[in-house]
Amino acid sequence: MNAKEKCLFINSQIPKGGLFTGEKKEVHPDNNTTWRISPEPFWISQEELEQLEELGTHLLQFYKACNLLYSQSVRGIQPDWVAAYLDQGKPESVIDYGRMNRFKSHLPQVIRPDILPTSDGMVITELDSVPGGMGFTGSLATQYVKLDYDIIGGGNGMMFGFAEMVRALAKRECPRLAIVVSDEAGDYWDEMKWFESALRGVGLEVYTIKPNDVIFTEDGLFLESDYGRVQIDVLYRFFELFDLKNIPKVELMLYSAKKRTVVMTPPPKTYLEEKLLFALFHHSTLRPFWRRELGKKTYPFLQNVIPRTWLLDARELPPHAVIPDLEIDGLPVTNWRQIIPVTQRQRELVIKPSGFSELAWGSRGVSIGHDLSTEDWELAVENALTSFYQTPYVLQKFHRTKRVTMTYYDFHTGAIRRMPGRPILRPYYFTTGDKVRLAGIQATICPEDKKLLHGMVDSIIVPCAVNADTVR
């Protein structure tokens, strides 16, 4: 096939709408996707693949250390302000779930960082432990494998990795899985239904259901299938913890998980879903903890990939205090409002909600300093500070991704075009015990003039593959 034929083949294999519903801009009526289709995957080098494979193990260690840090903070072994920050703005009931002994050692089993490939290496902007995109990425990998590309993870990598994770959680070879999708996450329903079908193709019994479909008994959770009522062994929580008050039967799901009649993943631990964990990682007071718990390999590795992050604490600093490692023209910052009147070059900074908010996923709630007018930047800073007690925000240094060029098929002209752009990589890791499996990598390449990198109509979205001679 030539490049055009490859793109049209991929388009023909993708359900109309591209597995994602929600508000979108108009696309060409012949285009089944809501993004641009490339005839080839996003090429990375063997060295980059090895770094990404290693990253998964380090991120698992990071989650373990974060879990311990919070627990020790609650018990007074580590500073109490750590838990106070991570619990800020959350209802007591949600905090109590995360502290239950039943979930004490439980960690997210799906790890998905957002990675910016820069000229100085890879930078992780955030971690998502309840990510969308598993079915979406699996579907893309399947199509590109059919074109004889050696996709990272293979055509079934996402399915095999997820199924292996579920079997390990259930501690049985043939568990029954329910993927519970809330109304708030309804845009991902089509994707999860596709993923259900694909998981069944690798031998896992799966049901994608709404919260109201869950049937509670003292013996466990059940659902109605084509074969009658069946018991759920593993419940995959595809809903956010900030939305619990709007989710029917969630108390019964959590009760069953507490009583061990079902395994729930990810665990209901809001503190493991906060972006401010990156700020804690760079906090000088906690440096001995991180060095001890992460060790000689993981700690320096993460220092190189986790960007400098600060929590926008609205409380006034004493006169002698400074905000560590944040300077303007070589002078230390002592008040967050000092970053408002600076030049665009000086405010290459990003503000975003830490977590536990409908604004904390995707590109919602994100403000990029040098992309805003001084007036809008001031509003973003003031909003972050006034929101501190309910929804803490973080400040991160802006990192510019390296420039690449990709080809795509233009449905309007019927021609293959070249697009200069900037990529963001989203690898998917599945864990079983201490084993971490890289199951696939999604690349989103946005036009080079875009500051916010995310899936959009004029972006190219593809799986990743290795090319030892990668040159762009």
Summary of the structure (lengths in Angstrom):
residues: 472
radius of gyration: 22.4
end to end distance: 22.6
largest distance: 69.7
contacts: 1520
relative contact order: 0.18
helix: 37%
strand: 25%
